[in-house]
Amino acid sequence: MKIRLVVSISAAPGKGVELAQAFRQRCADVVKEPGCEQFEVFQSVPNPDKLALLGIVVRPGRARCPRQGQPHPRADAARAAGRRQFARGLPIQPDPLTRRKPLS
């Protein structure tokens, strides 16, 4: 999972250029860390005391849920039970998970 960081920074009046310079080395160091795709500071042209930090961090341990894209374990059993009822001519009950009648 990628996490986008957008941080607005307001420097003390007249200190925006100094703050941007202080971030220069820090940004270079942070980008080298594992999982960091972007870490940059941008300075506003009309107001040099306003800066924006943009970053993208990748968290591989949470990139994908282990069951992502798989049906609920009880869903298949409920649908199979509905098909069996239909085959025997019994009235079809709604699927307990979706509250819809199963497709034949």
Buried (B, 14 or more C-beta within 10 A) or exposed (E): EEEEEEEEBEBEEEEBEEBBEEBEEEBEEBEEEEEBEBBEBEBEEEEBBBBEBEBBBBEEEEEEEEEEEEEEEEBEEBBEBBEEBBEEEEEEEEBEEEEEEBEE
